[in-house]
Structures are given as structure tokens and as C-alpha cells.
């Protein structure tokens, strides 16, 4: 039994970028077991708002790779920003320079709904030379970055999924060993590194060799891909 189930979103609770019926099976299983689900995603603050307003079972979503927490407080949706106002401004200034340097590389459309990070769609970065020039520019300007299943995300300050989850667990008075985390990608590594109960769904096999820190449990087989893996594991352990 876990006190909180933390899970990445893209590729872990979705399949091929689609939100399908298995996601709803995961929600109803956890609702029946009275176990909260906290999605920990690289998606934007506005995505967090969407998830909370459309899925009443969810009360908190950690977004922007750990940059902010969006919560439901009664009728209201509130946000807690985990970086400083100066870092928010520095990132905005960097984006102005980025657009001047790479005028043909758009920020992701959902960057409009982002506060603590910005993103570029990976499908806009199929040119490896462009990708390396952008990485070089980010490094020169001391801007942190990571890739998810869909985005190259970048931000200022110390932001990680684990740091935000740690902050959240402290607020709730819950210990890491009482919780579990599901993930599938490079931006889940801080959780794999520090979380005792971490589970990689089967599609993690595509990037497993690139992970410096691997999950403690790695699911395998076609029936454990993405949300199916989450559901199967929870059915066995809850
Ligand atoms: Mg993912």
C-alpha cells in the first residue's frame, strides 16, 4: 500500500501521446483504494490547470519538470512557484535572446502557458546540428535543460522532479519510502536516482541505455507499456 502514487504523464500515463481508457482505469483503481495520484510532468502550468479542472480525483499536479505545483483548494485552483521571481525574469529575458538567435525555431505552443520553464517540440529539432547549436547556447548562458518524450525543456535555477516531490511530501508529512513513482524518460532520472520505489514502464527500454540512474523496478513486455504497466503494477501492489 502506498500513501501517494507519483507518476510522470507523457509515455507513462499516455500511450503514443494519446490519453486512453487505461488512464481512466488507473484513476478508478486509485480512487477505490483511496490512494492519491500526483502527476509529475514536464507539461506546463496551464496543463496542470487543465488536469485539475477535468479530473476531479486529482488535487495536485507537479508541472514544468518540478518548477511549480498546481493545486485545487475548494473551488479555487492555486499555484506554488518553486523558483524565485528573479529566475522567472531571467528566463523571460533569455527567451527574447533565443528568438533573435534562432528565429526559425519556435518555442512550443504551450510555452505561452509556462512560467518556470519553456519548451521546444522535439519534432522541430530533427536536425542534429541545430539541436547541438541550441544546446551549446543554453550551456553558454547557464540555462538548464532536459528532454522529455516530446520536448526539450529549459529553465533557470534549481528545478527537478525530485526536488518538487520532496517539497510536496514534506508539506503532506509523507516519506519517500511510503510512496511510488512511475516514469519512462530522461527527465525522470532525479526520481529514479533518489526514490526507493521507482518503476519504469516497459517503453523505458528505448532510452534505458542513456539513463545514468535507472528505476529500481523495470517492467518489460508489450502488456506493460505506458499506462498498462502502471495499472498492472498497481493491481499487484495495492
Ligand atoms: Mg515521460
Boltz pocket constraint, residues with backbone or C-beta under 6 A from the ligand:
constraints:
  - pocket:
      binder: B
      contacts: [[A, 8], [A, 9], [A, 10], [A, 11], [A, 12], [A, 148], [A, 149], [A, 183], [A, 184], [A, 185]]
      max_distance: 6.0
